[in-house]
Amino acid sequence: QVQLVESGGGLVQPGGSLRLSCAASGFTFSSVAMSWYRQAPGKGRELVARITRVGGRTNYADTVKGRFTISRDNAKNRVDLQMNSLKPEDTAVYYCYAEFPAAGYWGQGTQVTVSS
C-alpha cells in the first residue's frame, strides 16, 4: 500500500535551516507529482511547494518563495524540502502529499518549530 514517511523536523532558531525528507513506497513514485503542505495551530492546511513528476517544474507559496526549495530523487523514491531563513511563522506540522489522479495520499506529518 501507499506509504509516505516524513522526517527531518525539529526545533530551530529563527534564521536557521532544516531539511525535510519524505520517503515513498507502494507506488510508482515517478508517476505522480508531489507536494509539501503545512498546518499551523488553529489554521487550515496550506500548500507550501509542489514538484512535477520528473521535477521539471516547481511551485511555491508566496510566503516561502526564495527561502524553501523542493526537490525529488525518483531513483530513491524521495522528495525533500530544504527550508532556509526560517521564521516563527513557519512553525507548523509539515505533510508530504502524493497527487494521484483519483485521490491523494498524505504522510503522517513532521513538526517544525521555529523559536528562540
C-alpha positions, 0 to 999 in steps of 0.5 A: 500500500501507499506509504509516505514517511516524513522526517527531518523536523525539529526545533530551530532558531529563527534564521536557521535551516532544516531539511525535510525528507519524505520517503515513498513506497507502494507506488510508482513514485515517478508517476505522480507529482508531489507536494509539501503542505503545512498546518499551523495551530488553529489554521487550515492546511496550506500548500507550501511547494509542489514538484512535477513528476520528473521535477521539471517544474516547481511551485511555491507559496508566496510566503516561502518563495526564495527561502524553501526549495523542493526537490525529488530523487525518483531513483530513491523514491524521495522528495525533500524540502530544504527550508532556509531563513526560517521564521516563527511563522513557519512553525507548523506540522509539515505533510508530504502529499502524493497527487494521484489522479483519483485521490491523494495520499498524505504522510503522517506529518513532521513538526517544525518549530521555529523559536528562540 
